[in-house]
Amino acid sequence: MGKRSRHRFECPHCGLRAHSDLNASRNLARIGGTAVLPRAVVDTPDVGDGHAFVLR
């Protein structure tokens, strides 16, 4: 676990220093990249048709 002070994030293990929001967004992007299969196709419905997104 890193240490956050105001908007600064610092990792005691690897020495990474970054803006805390940038660090968080990188973590979310990394996690999100593993949540969906790389070859998944997403159908985006027309606006207002009331259907959810469908993963094939």
Backbone hydrogen bonds, N-H to C=O, Kabsch-Sander energy under -0.5 kcal/mol:
donor,donor_aa,acceptor,acceptor_aa,energy
3,K,10,E,-3.2
5,S,8,R,-2.7
8,R,5,S,-2.2
9,F,18,A,-3.1
10,E,3,K,-2.5
11,C,16,L,-2.3
15,G,11,C,-1.7
18,A,9,F,-2.1
20,S,7,H,-2.3
23,N,19,H,-2.4
24,A,20,S,-2.2
25,S,21,D,-2.4
26,R,22,L,-2.1
27,N,23,N,-2.1
28,L,24,A,-2.4
29,A,25,S,-2.3
30,R,26,R,-2.2
31,I,27,N,-2.4
32,G,28,L,-3.0
33,G,29,A,-1.8
34,T,30,R,-0.6
34,T,31,I,-1.1
35,A,31,I,-0.6
35,A,32,G,-0.8
36,V,32,G,-0.7
40,A,37,L,-1.8
43,D,41,V,-0.6
43,D,54,V,-2.0
44,T,42,V,-0.6
49,D,46,D,-1.6
54,V,43,D,-1.1
56,R,41,V,-1.9
